[in-house]
Amino acid sequence: MKFIASTGTLLKHLQAVQGVISSNSLLPILENFLFEIQEDSLRISTTDLHTSMTTVLPVRGVDKTGVIAVPAKILIETLKSMPEQPVTFSINESNAIEIKSDNGIYRLQGEIGSDFPKIQTMEEDADSFLIPAKALLHAITTTFFAVSTDELRLAMTGVNFDMKKESISFVATDAHKLVRHTLTMDLPMEGSIIVPRKALNLLKSALPDNESMVRVAFNTSNIFFDIQAKGGKNDSDETLPQSTSLTCRLIDQKYPDYNAVIPAENPNKMRLNRYDFLGALKRTSIYSNKATNQIRMSIKGSELTIAAEDMDYANSASEKLICEFDGEDMEIGFNARFLIEMLNTLGTEDVLLELSTPSRPGLLFPGVKQENEDTLMLIMPVMLNKYD
């Protein structure tokens, strides 16, 4: 078997699926890329038995179709060190691989392609819908930081896709903070599934930030994302279709009733500049207790005071901000790190913070609501320490 590919294009596609490969895999063959050489294209796949990714790129000079497992680490390192140029891959019947560039020849040993685990595919009759890649990327980016890493709370280690006929909500929580990002769109089904953190992190890197469409299909145990990206160009400057797909096993758990923890009545509403709020939090939190990251927010009229103190080292800081506030004066404590994560994710100039009482969660919203989108972020308060 033989084919010719550009080093830059090949490296880009390999890196797109490389994240699936586990560094401590029990099966040595899982540390390989599966190359499926077709008449005018190369299909590259990786898997860890739970998550699989596949990408397709155009190649030239194919003399024979076939499959081979190629060692991932040495191939990636080789291509990274090469300048942009066409390289020729030749594979013999013993699965020995020869890579020939303009100035060198590199040889490595592959493995039998048929020994590679079968890549999961989705049935034709599976439930499916189309979603713009840009909208899906924004939804994952908005919710991903709130996903729990606590394996004892397995349901929270993924993002819940809560689907209704007229909308889909992406929900993530770690019990300290919660994010719900809702897209208004017509769906052919209703239901709820939990997509694991690792798969979403890989998907976030693979999704193009453009108007490409993604087909999402799922059954009771797996979900499949098919990204039909905008075409690239080959050496003849011809536009070529490119596609990347990801399949992963769903988390077989019931997601917590997140709507039950969202306060319905929040009479105290504060609007302020996101950049000013974020900057003040970053500076004052330097002086907070490193174990709790606690900051104190005191709201009086149109003035917000943000204060932090670390009594162990006699450190303290406070800043005042001007805000628009409608409600009763109050004092409430939050974890500054959680608030900073939320404000970094929101992209609007202003933010709206809705509060009820010092012991109930606060709700953070973007200052300007986007068309067909609704983002809600919930943060649990912390018990305030009494200053001396």
C-alpha positions as CSV (number, residue, x, y, z in Angstrom):
1,M,0.0,0.0,0.0
2,K,1.1,3.5,-0.7
3,F,-0.2,7.1,-0.4
4,I,1.0,10.7,-0.5
5,A,-0.1,13.4,1.9
6,S,0.9,16.8,3.0
7,T,2.7,16.9,6.4
8,G,0.8,19.9,7.6
9,T,-2.6,18.5,6.6
10,L,-1.9,15.1,8.0
11,L,-0.6,16.4,11.3
12,K,-3.6,18.6,11.7
13,H,-6.0,15.6,11.3
14,L,-3.9,13.4,13.6
15,Q,-3.9,16.0,16.3
16,A,-7.7,16.3,15.9
17,V,-8.2,12.7,17.1
18,Q,-5.0,12.2,19.2
19,G,-6.7,13.3,22.4
20,V,-8.7,10.1,22.5
21,I,-5.6,8.0,23.1
22,S,-5.0,7.1,26.7
23,S,-1.4,7.2,28.1
24,N,-2.0,4.2,30.3
25,S,-4.0,1.9,28.0
26,L,-4.2,-1.7,28.9
27,L,-4.3,-2.7,25.2
28,P,-1.1,-1.6,23.4
29,I,-2.9,-1.4,20.1
30,L,-5.0,1.5,21.4
31,E,-1.8,3.6,21.4
32,N,-2.0,3.5,17.6
33,F,-3.9,5.4,14.9
34,L,-5.9,3.2,12.6
35,F,-5.2,4.1,9.0
36,E,-7.9,3.0,6.5
37,I,-6.5,3.7,3.0
38,Q,-9.1,4.2,0.4
39,E,-8.9,5.2,-3.3
40,D,-8.7,9.0,-2.8
41,S,-8.8,9.4,1.0
42,L,-7.3,8.4,4.3
43,R,-9.6,7.6,7.2
44,I,-7.9,8.0,10.6
45,S,-9.5,6.6,13.8
46,T,-8.6,6.4,17.5
47,T,-10.4,4.8,20.4
48,D,-10.1,4.1,24.1
49,L,-13.1,1.7,24.0
50,H,-15.4,4.3,25.5
51,T,-14.8,7.2,23.1
52,S,-13.8,7.1,19.4
53,M,-12.9,9.7,16.9
54,T,-12.5,9.5,13.1
55,T,-11.4,12.1,10.6
56,V,-11.0,11.9,6.8
57,L,-8.5,13.7,4.6
58,P,-7.7,13.5,0.8
59,V,-4.6,11.7,-0.3
60,R,-2.9,11.0,-3.6
61,G,-1.0,8.2,-5.2
62,V,-2.9,5.3,-3.7
63,D,-2.0,2.0,-5.3
64,K,-3.9,-0.3,-3.1
65,T,-6.5,0.0,-0.4
66,G,-6.1,-1.5,3.1
67,V,-5.8,-0.9,6.9
68,I,-2.9,-0.7,9.3
69,A,-2.4,0.5,12.9
70,V,0.4,3.1,13.1
71,P,2.2,4.0,16.3
72,A,0.8,7.4,17.4
73,K,3.6,9.0,19.4
74,I,6.5,8.4,17.0
75,L,4.4,9.5,14.0
76,I,3.2,12.7,15.6
77,E,6.8,13.6,16.7
78,T,8.1,12.9,13.2
79,L,5.6,15.1,11.5
80,K,6.0,17.9,14.0
81,S,9.7,18.2,13.2
82,M,9.2,18.3,9.4
83,P,8.6,21.4,7.3
84,E,5.5,21.6,5.1
85,Q,6.0,19.1,2.2
86,P,4.4,16.1,0.6
87,V,5.5,12.7,2.1
88,T,5.0,9.2,0.8
89,F,3.9,6.4,3.0
90,S,4.7,2.9,1.8
91,I,3.4,-0.2,3.8
92,N,4.6,-3.8,3.0
93,E,2.9,-7.1,3.7
94,S,4.7,-7.3,7.1
95,N,3.1,-4.0,8.2
96,A,6.5,-2.2,8.0
97,I,6.0,1.5,7.3
98,E,8.4,3.7,5.3
99,I,7.9,7.4,5.3
100,K,9.9,9.2,2.5
101,S,10.3,13.0,2.6
102,D,12.4,15.3,0.4
103,N,15.5,14.7,2.4
104,G,15.0,11.5,4.5
105,I,13.6,8.1,4.9
106,Y,12.0,7.0,8.2
107,R,11.0,3.4,9.0
108,L,8.7,2.2,11.8
109,Q,6.7,-1.0,12.5
110,G,2.9,-0.9,12.3
111,E,0.4,-3.5,13.6
112,I,-2.3,-5.5,11.9
113,G,-5.2,-3.2,11.2
114,S,-7.8,-5.9,11.7
115,D,-6.7,-6.3,15.4
116,F,-7.8,-2.7,16.1
117,P,-11.1,-2.6,18.0
118,K,-14.1,-1.9,15.8
119,I,-15.1,1.8,15.7
120,Q,-18.7,2.2,16.9
121,T,-21.1,3.5,14.3
122,M,-24.7,4.7,14.7
123,E,-27.7,2.9,13.3
124,E,-29.6,4.6,10.5
125,D,-32.8,4.7,12.5
126,A,-31.3,6.3,15.6
127,D,-32.8,9.5,16.9
128,S,-30.9,12.5,15.4
129,F,-31.0,16.2,14.8
130,L,-28.9,18.9,13.1
131,I,-27.3,21.8,15.0
132,P,-25.0,24.6,13.8
133,A,-21.4,23.8,14.8
134,K,-21.0,27.4,16.1
135,A,-24.0,27.1,18.4
136,L,-22.9,23.7,19.7
137,L,-19.4,25.0,20.3
138,H,-20.7,27.9,22.3
139,A,-23.0,25.7,24.3
140,I,-20.1,23.4,25.3
141,T,-17.8,26.3,26.1
142,T,-20.4,27.9,28.2
143,T,-21.2,24.9,30.3
144,F,-17.9,22.8,30.3
145,F,-16.2,24.6,33.3
146,A,-19.1,23.7,35.6
147,V,-18.8,19.9,35.0
148,S,-17.8,18.0,38.1
149,T,-14.6,15.9,38.4
150,D,-15.9,13.9,41.3
151,E,-16.2,10.3,40.1
152,L,-18.4,9.5,43.1
153,R,-21.1,11.7,41.5
154,L,-21.0,10.1,38.1
155,A,-24.0,11.9,36.6
156,M,-22.4,15.2,37.3
157,T,-19.2,14.3,35.3
158,G,-20.9,15.1,32.1
159,V,-23.2,17.7,30.5
160,N,-26.9,16.9,30.5
161,F,-28.6,17.4,27.1
162,D,-32.2,18.1,28.1
163,M,-34.3,18.0,24.9
164,K,-37.8,19.2,24.3
165,K,-39.7,19.7,21.1
166,E,-38.9,23.4,20.9
167,S,-35.5,23.7,22.7
168,I,-32.4,21.9,24.0
169,S,-30.8,22.8,27.3
170,F,-27.2,22.0,28.1
171,V,-26.8,21.7,31.8
172,A,-23.6,21.2,34.0
173,T,-23.2,21.3,37.7
174,D,-20.7,20.3,40.4
175,A,-23.1,21.1,43.3
176,H,-21.4,24.5,44.0
177,K,-22.3,26.1,40.7
178,L,-24.7,25.3,37.8
179,V,-24.9,26.5,34.2
180,R,-28.0,26.0,32.0
181,H,-27.6,27.2,28.4
182,T,-30.8,26.8,26.3
183,L,-31.1,27.0,22.5
184,T,-34.5,27.5,20.9
185,M,-34.8,25.1,18.0
186,D,-37.1,22.5,16.7
187,L,-36.3,18.9,17.7
188,P,-37.9,15.7,16.4
189,M,-37.6,14.1,19.9
190,E,-37.7,14.7,23.6
191,G,-35.5,13.2,26.3
192,S,-32.4,13.6,28.4
193,I,-28.9,12.1,28.0
194,I,-25.6,12.8,29.7
195,V,-22.5,13.2,27.6
196,P,-19.1,12.6,29.4
197,R,-16.6,15.3,30.0
198,K,-13.8,13.8,28.0
199,A,-15.9,13.5,24.8
200,L,-17.1,17.1,25.1
201,N,-13.5,18.3,25.6
202,L,-12.5,16.5,22.4
203,L,-15.5,17.8,20.6
204,K,-14.8,21.4,21.7
205,S,-11.4,21.2,20.0
206,A,-12.8,19.6,16.9
207,L,-15.8,21.9,16.2
208,P,-15.2,24.7,13.7
209,D,-16.4,28.2,14.7
210,N,-18.4,28.7,11.5
211,E,-21.8,27.8,10.0
212,S,-21.0,24.2,9.4
213,M,-23.7,21.7,10.6
214,V,-23.3,18.8,13.0
215,R,-25.5,15.8,13.0
216,V,-26.2,14.5,16.5
217,A,-27.5,11.0,16.7
218,F,-28.0,8.8,19.8
219,N,-29.5,5.6,21.2
220,T,-29.8,4.3,24.8
221,S,-26.1,3.8,25.2
222,N,-24.1,5.9,22.7
223,I,-24.0,9.3,21.1
224,F,-22.6,10.2,17.7
225,F,-21.4,13.6,16.4
226,D,-20.8,14.0,12.7
227,I,-19.1,17.3,11.8
228,Q,-19.4,18.3,8.2
229,A,-16.7,21.0,8.2
230,K,-16.0,23.6,5.5
231,G,-13.6,22.2,2.8
232,G,-9.9,22.5,2.8
233,K,-7.6,22.7,-0.2
234,N,-5.1,20.2,-1.7
235,D,-2.0,20.9,-3.7
236,S,-4.1,21.6,-6.8
237,D,-6.0,24.3,-4.8
238,E,-9.2,22.3,-5.2
239,T,-11.8,22.6,-2.5
240,L,-12.3,19.2,-0.8
241,P,-14.9,18.1,1.8
242,Q,-13.6,17.3,5.2
243,S,-15.4,15.5,8.1
244,T,-14.7,14.5,11.6
245,S,-16.9,12.3,13.8
246,L,-16.9,11.4,17.4
247,T,-18.7,8.5,19.1
248,C,-18.9,8.0,22.9
249,R,-20.7,6.0,25.5
250,L,-23.3,7.9,27.4
251,I,-23.3,8.1,31.2
252,D,-26.0,5.7,32.3
253,Q,-27.3,7.7,35.3
254,K,-30.2,10.0,36.1
255,Y,-29.3,13.6,36.2
256,P,-30.2,15.6,39.3
257,D,-33.4,17.7,39.2
258,Y,-31.5,21.0,38.5
259,N,-34.7,23.1,38.1
260,A,-35.5,22.4,41.8
261,V,-32.5,24.4,43.0
262,I,-33.0,27.4,40.8
263,P,-34.8,30.1,42.9
264,A,-38.0,31.3,41.4
265,E,-38.2,34.6,43.2
266,N,-35.2,36.9,43.2
267,P,-36.3,40.4,44.1
268,N,-32.8,41.9,44.4
269,K,-31.3,42.7,41.0
270,M,-27.9,44.2,40.3
271,R,-26.5,45.2,36.9
272,L,-22.8,46.1,36.6
273,N,-20.0,46.2,34.1
274,R,-18.5,42.7,33.7
275,Y,-14.9,43.9,33.2
276,D,-15.0,46.0,36.3
277,F,-16.6,43.3,38.3
278,L,-14.1,40.7,37.1
279,G,-11.1,42.9,37.7
280,A,-12.2,43.7,41.2
281,L,-12.7,40.0,42.0
282,K,-9.3,39.0,40.7
283,R,-7.5,41.7,42.7
284,T,-9.4,41.2,46.0
285,S,-9.4,37.4,45.8
286,I,-5.5,37.5,46.0
287,Y,-6.1,38.5,49.7
288,S,-8.7,35.8,50.4
289,N,-8.2,32.6,52.3
290,K,-6.6,30.2,49.9
291,A,-8.8,27.3,51.1
292,T,-12.2,29.0,50.8
293,N,-11.5,31.8,48.2
294,Q,-14.3,33.6,50.1
295,I,-15.2,37.2,49.2
296,R,-17.8,39.4,50.9
297,M,-20.2,41.5,48.7
298,S,-21.9,44.4,50.5
299,I,-24.6,46.2,48.4
300,K,-25.9,49.6,49.6
301,G,-27.8,51.7,47.2
302,S,-25.8,52.0,44.0
303,E,-22.5,51.0,45.6
304,L,-21.0,47.5,45.7
305,T,-18.1,46.8,48.1
306,I,-16.1,43.6,47.5
307,A,-13.9,42.6,50.4
308,A,-11.6,39.7,51.2
309,E,-9.6,38.7,54.3
310,D,-7.1,36.0,55.2
311,M,-7.0,36.1,59.0
312,D,-4.2,33.6,59.2
313,Y,-1.8,36.1,57.5
314,A,-3.5,39.3,58.4
315,N,-4.1,40.1,54.7
316,S,-7.2,42.0,53.6
317,A,-8.4,44.0,50.6
318,S,-11.6,45.8,49.5
319,E,-12.8,47.7,46.4
320,K,-15.9,49.7,45.6
321,L,-17.9,49.6,42.4
322,I,-20.8,51.6,41.1
323,C,-23.8,49.4,40.1
324,E,-27.5,49.6,39.2
325,F,-29.3,47.9,42.1
326,D,-33.0,47.4,42.6
327,G,-33.7,45.8,46.0
328,E,-32.9,45.9,49.7
329,D,-29.4,46.5,51.0
330,M,-27.7,43.2,51.7
331,E,-24.5,41.3,52.4
332,I,-23.6,38.0,50.9
333,G,-20.5,35.8,50.5
334,F,-19.4,33.8,47.4
335,N,-16.4,31.7,46.3
336,A,-14.4,34.2,44.2
337,R,-12.9,31.5,42.0
338,F,-16.4,30.3,40.9
339,L,-17.5,33.8,40.1
340,I,-14.4,34.5,38.1
341,E,-15.0,31.4,36.0
342,M,-18.5,32.4,35.3
343,L,-17.6,36.0,34.3
344,N,-14.8,34.8,32.1
345,T,-17.3,32.6,30.2
346,L,-20.0,35.3,29.7
347,G,-19.1,37.4,26.8
348,T,-21.4,40.5,27.3
349,E,-20.2,43.9,28.5
350,D,-22.7,44.0,31.4
351,V,-24.0,41.2,33.6
352,L,-27.1,40.9,35.8
353,L,-26.9,39.3,39.2
354,E,-30.2,38.3,40.9
355,L,-30.3,37.7,44.6
356,S,-32.9,36.5,47.1
357,T,-31.4,36.2,50.6
358,P,-27.7,35.7,51.8
359,S,-28.4,32.0,52.3
360,R,-29.9,31.3,48.9
361,P,-28.2,30.9,45.5
362,G,-27.4,33.9,43.3
363,L,-28.2,33.8,39.6
364,L,-25.9,35.4,37.0
365,F,-27.2,36.3,33.5
366,P,-25.6,38.0,30.5
367,G,-26.5,41.7,30.3
368,V,-27.9,41.3,26.8
369,K,-29.9,38.2,25.8
370,Q,-29.0,36.7,22.4
371,E,-31.6,35.7,20.0
372,N,-32.7,32.0,20.4
373,E,-30.3,31.7,23.4
374,D,-30.8,31.8,27.1
375,T,-27.9,31.4,29.6
376,L,-28.4,31.1,33.4
377,M,-25.5,30.6,35.9
378,L,-26.2,29.7,39.5
379,I,-23.7,30.0,42.3
380,M,-24.2,28.8,45.9
381,P,-23.4,31.3,48.6
382,V,-20.8,30.7,51.4
383,M,-21.2,31.4,55.1
384,L,-19.6,34.7,55.9
385,N,-16.9,34.8,58.6
386,K,-17.3,37.6,61.2
387,Y,-14.5,40.1,61.0
388,D,-12.9,41.2,64.2
